[in-house]
Amino acid sequence: MLSIQKKLVVHERGQPQEVIISWEQYLQIIEMLGLDLDDAAIADLREAQQDRIAEKRDAY
C-alpha cells in the first residue's frame, strides 16, 4: 500500500484548498493509475483483456 506524505494548504477559514506531495510520489501515483501509458500500450492492454475474456490462451 502506498503511504503518501503530504502537506495540506487551507484558506483563512480552515477549509482544505490544495494538497502538496513530492514529485516522486506523484510519479508513483501516475504509474499506479496507468496514466503514464501511451495509446499503443492502452490498446495492447485492452486487446489482452479481450483475449482473456474470450479465453484465448494461445494469445498469451
JOCOR-V937523 format. One record per residue. N is the residue number from 1. RES is the residue in three letters. OMEGA is omega in degrees with one decimal (999 if undefined). NEAR is the number of other C-alpha atoms within 10 Angstrom. Layout:
BEGIN
N/RES/OMEGA/NEAR + N/RES/OMEGA/NEAR
END
This chain:
BEGIN
1/MET/-178.2/3 + 2/LEU/175.3/8 + 3/SER/-175.5/6 + 4/ILE/172.3/11 + 5/GLN/-174.1/9 + 6/LYS/172.0/11 + 7/LYS/-178.8/11 + 8/LEU/177.3/11 + 9/VAL/-179.5/12 + 10/VAL/175.8/12 + 11/HIS/-172.6/9 + 12/GLU/-177.7/6 + 13/ARG/176.7/6 + 14/GLY/179.2/8 + 15/GLN/178.8/10 + 16/PRO/178.6/11 + 17/GLN/-175.8/9 + 18/GLU/173.6/11 + 19/VAL/178.1/10 + 20/ILE/176.5/11 + 21/ILE/179.4/13 + 22/SER/178.9/12 + 23/TRP/179.6/9 + 24/GLU/179.9/9 + 25/GLN/176.0/15 + 26/TYR/179.7/13 + 27/LEU/176.8/13 + 28/GLN/-179.9/14 + 29/ILE/178.8/15 + 30/ILE/179.7/13 + 31/GLU/-179.8/12 + 32/MET/-178.9/11 + 33/LEU/-179.9/10 + 34/GLY/-178.1/12 + 35/LEU/178.8/11 + 36/ASP/-176.9/14 + 37/LEU/176.1/12 + 38/ASP/-176.1/9 + 39/ASP/-179.8/9 + 40/ALA/179.4/9 + 41/ALA/178.3/12 + 42/ILE/178.1/14 + 43/ALA/177.5/12 + 44/ASP/179.4/11 + 45/LEU/178.3/12 + 46/ARG/178.0/12 + 47/GLU/178.6/13 + 48/ALA/178.4/15 + 49/GLN/178.7/12 + 50/GLN/176.5/12 + 51/ASP/179.6/15 + 52/ARG/179.3/13 + 53/ILE/-179.7/10 + 54/ALA/180.0/9 + 55/GLU/175.9/10 + 56/LYS/-175.8/11 + 57/ARG/178.8/9 + 58/ASP/-179.7/6 + 59/ALA/-179.5/9 + 60/TYR/999/7
END
